[in-house]
Amino acid sequence: MSNLMKGQQIPQKRVESVVKIEARQEIASEGVNAIEVEEVIPMAVEMEVKKAPLKKKKAPGARASENKRISNINKNSKTRKEEDKKNGVVKVKKEKVVEVKEAAIPAKRKVGRPKMTHKQKFIAKIIRDGKKNDNVISAAQADVIYYSVKAANRAKSTNEVIWWFKSVKKMQDGVCKRMIILMAVAAIIKGKLGMPKNINAYKDRSIEMAAVQTANLSTYFTVAFTGLALWIGYNTALNTAIFNYGQKNGTGSTALIAAAKVKVKASLNLFMAYINALAAANQALAVSIIETALCVVIVRNPPKIVDFKYTMGPGTGNIRLKSAAVNVDGKRVPGTYEFQYGIMTEGVIVWVSLPSQKNCKILLTGMSTTVTTYFRKRSSTSKGGMSAWSAPISTTVA
């Protein structure tokens, strides 16, 4: 810290250059030989400049970099504003949008019940059918029945059907089990349109169908098809479009025929749904109702369980026999199975018995591949007793 008083100036130090004193001729002292003295001309003083070592410039920190960026933005913005002012550029301010809140008016609810989904309709039908059979079915039970019936309708192979029956058999609820079997197997007869591809035949068939509905000689269609009048009008339009096209006078075209056919097809689809509803409500007369309406009958037969069958392999000379489970009073129950195979000798089948077993299938190995072999089976249970031998099935083992 400095010891100077207030107002006192710092004393200046005068630096004088060091000059080597040499004797000059005009001021040489007496007795000094001036000839041998070298005259030195004083030169400007050379100051030694020390250079500081270079230091690496430190990178600015994050805060310093941000400040620098902001200052550059402000500088550029100020410059731009000055240039805009010189050039006569005027900045237009954006108008502030004021949001006005209005009271929301709720949509008017349609009068009546909301539209039911397919599942809701089906569950309601399950509950109604249960009441007809003196069974009180809850919503939870109806839900189980609904999904089980859907699984039955999706079955496409024998194995899938067998799996479905096993899953139903394991159910603990007897009411659900009975309703599932009833609803999965009962409504099996349906119909389809089966319309011809030729446009003239298509038109004629549609007109004949509508005429049958109008006459109602069978009294099946007392509750008339609601779209009948509109359907007849579409048939007339299609007939007119086909007639005009046949005149070849420019009044008809294939586009007009196609447009008229689309409308007829929509009415036919609604009509088919109407016929299938009548058939489902009266399965005893379903075939007659569908055929009277000039439609094609579709019979979805319940799955057929083969009582006794065989499959070849694996390998040569091997065959696998399989029997259906024992049926006692309409129920499949465990039992004991006995298999036999035989070869025809002089017109008589000589049977060879195999040991009885609990399993309903057996694999036979080392069978002859040159002659026809016959197979049969029988089963027994504690309740049903021993059954008779089944009808023989025959094949040549591959």
Rosetta blueprint (number, residue, H / E / L):
1 M L
2 S L
3 N L
4 L L
5 M L
6 K L
7 G L
8 Q L
9 Q L
10 I L
11 P L
12 Q L
13 K L
14 R L
15 V L
16 E L
17 S L
18 V L
19 V L
20 K L
21 I L
22 E L
23 A L
24 R L
25 Q L
26 E L
27 I L
28 A L
29 S L
30 E L
31 G L
32 V L
33 N L
34 A L
35 I L
36 E L
37 V L
38 E L
39 E L
40 V L
41 I L
42 P L
43 M L
44 A L
45 V L
46 E L
47 M L
48 E L
49 V L
50 K L
51 K L
52 A L
53 P L
54 L L
55 K L
56 K L
57 K L
58 K L
59 A L
60 P L
61 G L
62 A H
63 R H
64 A H
65 S H
66 E H
67 N H
68 K H
69 R H
70 I H
71 S H
72 N H
73 I H
74 N H
75 K H
76 N H
77 S H
78 K H
79 T H
80 R H
81 K H
82 E H
83 E H
84 D H
85 K H
86 K H
87 N H
88 G L
89 V L
90 V L
91 K L
92 V L
93 K L
94 K L
95 E L
96 K L
97 V L
98 V L
99 E L
100 V L
101 K L
102 E L
103 A L
104 A L
105 I L
106 P L
107 A L
108 K L
109 R L
110 K L
111 V L
112 G L
113 R L
114 P L
115 K L
116 M L
117 T L
118 H H
119 K H
120 Q H
121 K H
122 F H
123 I H
124 A H
125 K H
126 I H
127 I H
128 R H
129 D H
130 G H
131 K H
132 K H
133 N L
134 D L
135 N L
136 V L
137 I L
138 S L
139 A H
140 A H
141 Q H
142 A H
143 D H
144 V H
145 I H
146 Y H
147 Y H
148 S H
149 V H
150 K H
151 A H
152 A H
153 N H
154 R H
155 A L
156 K L
157 S L
158 T H
159 N H
160 E H
161 V H
162 I H
163 W H
164 W H
165 F H
166 K H
167 S H
168 V H
169 K H
170 K L
171 M L
172 Q L
173 D L
174 G H
175 V H
176 C H
177 K H
178 R H
179 M H
180 I H
181 I H
182 L H
183 M H
184 A H
185 V H
186 A L
187 A L
188 I L
189 I E
190 K E
191 G E
192 K E
193 L L
194 G L
195 M L
196 P L
197 K L
198 N L
199 I H
200 N H
201 A H
202 Y H
203 K H
204 D H
205 R H
206 S H
207 I H
208 E H
209 M H
210 A H
211 A H
212 V H
213 Q H
214 T H
215 A H
216 N L
217 L L
218 S L
219 T L
220 Y L
221 F L
222 T L
223 V L
224 A L
225 F L
226 T L
227 G L
228 L H
229 A H
230 L H
231 W H
232 I H
233 G H
234 Y H
235 N H
236 T H
237 A H
238 L H
239 N H
240 T H
241 A H
242 I H
243 F H
244 N H
245 Y H
246 G H
247 Q H
248 K L
249 N L
250 G L
251 T L
252 G L
253 S L
254 T H
255 A H
256 L H
257 I H
258 A H
259 A H
260 A H
261 K H
262 V H
263 K H
264 V H
265 K H
266 A H
267 S H
268 L H
269 N H
270 L H
271 F H
272 M H
273 A H
274 Y H
275 I H
276 N H
277 A H
278 L H
279 A H
280 A H
281 A H
282 N L
283 Q H
284 A H
285 L H
286 A H
287 V H
288 S H
289 I H
290 I H
291 E H
292 T H
293 A L
294 L L
295 C L
296 V E
297 V E
298 I E
299 V E
300 R L
301 N L
302 P L
303 P L
304 K L
305 I L
306 V L
307 D L
308 F E
309 K E
310 Y E
311 T E
312 M E
313 G L
314 P L
315 G L
316 T L
317 G L
318 N L
319 I E
320 R E
321 L E
322 K E
323 S E
324 A L
325 A L
326 V E
327 N E
328 V E
329 D L
330 G L
331 K E
332 R E
333 V E
334 P L
335 G L
336 T E
337 Y E
338 E E
339 F E
340 Q E
341 Y E
342 G E
343 I E
344 M E
345 T E
346 E L
347 G L
348 V E
349 I E
350 V E
351 W E
352 V E
353 S E
354 L L
355 P L
356 S L
357 Q E
358 K L
359 N L
360 C L
361 K E
362 I E
363 L E
364 L E
365 T L
366 G L
367 M L
368 S L
369 T L
370 T L
371 V L
372 T L
373 T E
374 Y E
375 F E
376 R E
377 K E
378 R E
379 S E
380 S E
381 T E
382 S L
383 K L
384 G L
385 G E
386 M E
387 S L
388 A L
389 W L
390 S L
391 A L
392 P L
393 I E
394 S E
395 T E
396 T L
397 V L
398 A L
